Amino acid sequence: ALRRVIVPQAVRIVIPPVTNDFIALFKDTSVCSMIAVVELTGMYRFLFQSHPQLMLEFGAMTALLYLLMSYPLSLVARRMETRFKGVQR
């Protein structure tokens, strides 16, 4: 009963909040060995202060990098939600 009834229902309910937490954790930790999201935001601030006329370009690039880091994780979450969607309550 646990394997066929309770666990599939629990997994379906838990996927969205766990995915959100995982994406937040991913953004808060090192993305790769050289770039961290904290460093990305800090670099945006530094470049904005150095070249205030390019604020929009730097902001758009920073947002694009955030999107490129988190969008694949949201696709995986959507696939998992779809997979467990058929499980009845």
WOHU-V389236 format. One record per run of one state. SS is the DSSP state (a for helix, b for strand, c for the rest). FROM is the first residue (numbers start at 1). TO is the last residue. If there is no record, write none. Layout:
# WOHU-V389236
ss-><SS;SS>
from-><FROM;FROM>
to-><TO;TO>
This chain:
# WOHU-V389236
ss-><c;a;c;b;c;b;a;c;a;c>
from-><1;2;29;30;31;36;37;51;52;84>
to-><1;28;29;30;35;36;50;51;83;89>
